[in-house]
Amino acid sequence: MTPFAALWLAWLGYWIIAAQNTKTTQRRETRGSRIGHVLLSFLAAVLLAFRNLPVPWLNERFVLETMVTYRTGLLMVLVGLAFAVWARRILGRNWSGTVTVKQDHELIRTGPYRYVRHPIYSGILLAVLGTAVAFGEWRGLLAFILLTASLLLKVRMEERFMSESFPNEYPRYRAEVPALIPFLPHLGPTQYL
């Protein structure tokens, strides 16, 4: 098993175990909206998981295969997954795999939520980009693009849910903290980066 597979499987195992302890759902995204981002995420996972896809250009390299690219990618995966786990632990029982509002939902602004509004997504995107860099094939970059599109769909819905659930606090939080990329200059309250 490669270090990448081990890291992703360990993360997935933690995710499954942690999902057992969440609050009761009060409001959930529609099935139609869920299908869109789940399908994009599934396609991204297939692109990352399976080598030698029947579309030849997907298997071609976009970076040279070197120890530097491999280690850089591995470090990105490690940091990204650790960031996502940290965010999941801070979010606690408010977490859900779907876009929801939980009973007695809390607006979390501590831990990684001080730096980005959606740190789980930020961490996952960094880890997928790291995987793409280490593999060095176009399929990895396409997976990253598909997953980014998927998570942006979720971000839009989550932003709406949070704005409705926390009409006084969330607009200020949104104006102060970027959605996905930490330490960016202020881009305004409608920023998705």
N, C-alpha and C positions, 0 to 999 in steps of 0.2 A: 504494500500500500504506500502511495506517495505521501509526502508531508501535507500536500494540498488536500488529498482525500481524507486524511486523518483529521485535519483541522475542520474541514467542512462537516464531516460526520460527527465530531465531538460537539460542534456548534448545534447541529440539528438535534442531537440527543438532548442537549441542555434545553433547547427550545421546546421539545416535546414534553419533557418533564416539567418545566416551568409553566407550561400552558394549563396544567391541572389545577392551578390555584389562582383563579381570577374571580372578580366580582360578577354579579348577575348583570346580564345585558339589559339595558333599558331601551336602546334604539340601535338599529343595525342598518347598514347599507342595503340597497335592493339587490336582489339576485342578479339582475341584468348588469348593474355596475360592477359587481364582483366578478362576473364572467370575463369582462374585458381585461382587467388587470391580472387575473389568474392565468388567462390564456397567454398573455405576453410573458409573464414570469415563467410559465411552463416551457415555452419556446426557448427562453434564455437558458433555462436549466438543461434542456436537451442539447443545445449548442455547446455548453460547457462540458457536459458529461460524456458526450460521444465523439470520439476521434474518427477520422476518415469518413466524413459524411459524404453522401453521394453528389454533393455540389462541390466540384474540385477547388474552386477559388476560396472556399471557406477554410480549407486546410492549408492554404498558402500562408507564408510568414509575412508579417508586417514589420517585425524587428528581428535582428540577428539573434541566434541562439547562443547566448553567452552566460557565464556564471553570474555576471552582474545583473542581467535582466531577470534571471531565475531568482536570485536572492532578493532583488528589489521587489519582485512580485510576491514572493513568500512573505516578506516583511509587511507589505501592504495588506495581504490576507490576514496575517496575525493581528495587526493593529486594527483593521476594519472589524473583524469578528469580535475582538476584545471590546471595542467601542460599542458595538451592538449589544453585547452581553451586559456591559455596564449600564447602558440605557434601559435594557429590559429589567434589570434588577432595581433600578431607581424607580421605574414606572410601576413596578409591583403588581398589585391586583387590578390596576386600571388597564392592563394590557389586553389586547385581543388580536387574533390573527386577521380578523376582518375589521372594517371600519365600523366602530361602534361607539356608543356612549354607555358607560357602565352606571349602575345604580350608585349614587354617592360618588360620582366621578370627581376627581381632583385635577386641577391644572398644575402639573409638575414643572417647576422652573429651576430645579437643583441638578447637581451632577452634570451630565453631558447636555441636559436641557438648558443650561446656561449659555451654551455655545451654538446650538442649532435646535430648531423646534422639532425636528424629526430625526434624532440621532441614530435610531435603529436603521432607518433607511440609509443614512449617511455611511454608517459602518458597513452595511451590506454592499452598497455601491463601491466603496473603497476595496472591499474584499473581492468583488467580482472583477473590478478593474485590475487588481493585483494578479488574479488568476489569468486574465487575458494577457497581461504583460509577460508573465512567466511562460505561458504556453506560446505566446508570440504569433498566434494564428488569427486570421480575420474572423473566425467563428467566435472567438472570445470578445472581440470588439463589438460584433453584432449582438452578442448576448448582453453586453454592457448597455448598448443603446436600447435594446428591447426592455431590459429591466428598468432602465431610467424612465422610459415612457410609462411602464407599468406603475412605478412608484409615484410618478408625477400625477397620474390619475388618482391614486390613493391620497396623495397630499392635498389635492384640490378638494376632495370630499371631506377629509379630516379637518381641513381648515374651515370648511363650512359648518361642520358639526361643532367644532370647538368655539367658533364665533357665536353660534346660536346658544351653546351651553354656558359660555362665559362672556356675555356681551360687554361687560365692563373691563375685565382683565385681559381678554385675549387680543383685542386690537392693540393694546399697549405692548404686550409680549411680541406680537407679530411685527410691530414697528421697531422693536429693539433687537430682535434676534433673527438671524437668517434662517431660512427653512432647512437647507441641506448642507451648505458649504460654510464652515466656520471661518471667522475672521475676515469676511468680506467687508468692504466699505458699505455703509448703509445704502440700500437700493430703494427704499421706500416700503410702505406697508403691503404692497401687492407682490413682493418678491417671492419667487419660488426657488431661489438659489440660496 
